[in-house]
Amino acid sequence: MSENEIAKEIVDAAYKIHTKLGPGLLESVYETVLAYELERRGLLVVRQQLIPVVYEGVRLEEGFRADLIVEDKVIVELKSVEAVHPVHKKQLLTYLRLANKRLGLLINFGILLIKDGISRVVNGL
């Protein structure tokens, strides 16, 4: 599957989850349910994967944790907040660069309409 095909499944699953559960739960709940829904669809999902950071030539194993990595191609960063700020998109772009991935989705479950809470972030795609 391509990154775009995977992203389509992730967005569809996010819509389904938001419709059934609504906004206002903790990020960890949405992470658990989204991982479950994507696995039901036959996708490989890794939760809270450690991504190392290379700093001044030194590999630091505990750089950051990606909320979800789907099919080893798409990073999903989840929020459950009133508003996403520009720094959240920049954070995801940094994650993409450090993990050498090309596509990320920033999904905010904390708003009324999920379509307004999904942002695509690309790194050379």
C-alpha positions, 0 to 999 in steps of 0.5 A: 500500500502507498502512503496515500492509500494508508492515509485514506484508511486512517482518515476513514477510521478516524471519522468512524471513531469520532462519529461513535465516541465523539470529542472530549476523551483522552488522547490515549483512548483515541490511540487505543481505539484507532489502533484497534480499528486499523488492525481490524482493517488488516493494517500493521500498527505500532503504538508508542514506538521509540524513534532514536535521534542522532545528535552531533554524531551520537545516536540517542535511543530515546529521542521521541515516541510516535503515537502510531506508525502505520505499515511502517510508512505513516506517522499518526500524531493524535491530539484531543484539544480545543485547537491545534497550533502551528507548533503541532504540525512542525512537531510532526514534520520533525518526527517525519524527518527524524524517522525518515518517513514521508507522510504524517497525519495530525488528528485532533479528536477534541473538536466538534467536526473531525474533518476540521481536525485532520491535517496532512504533513509531508516530508518530501512526498 
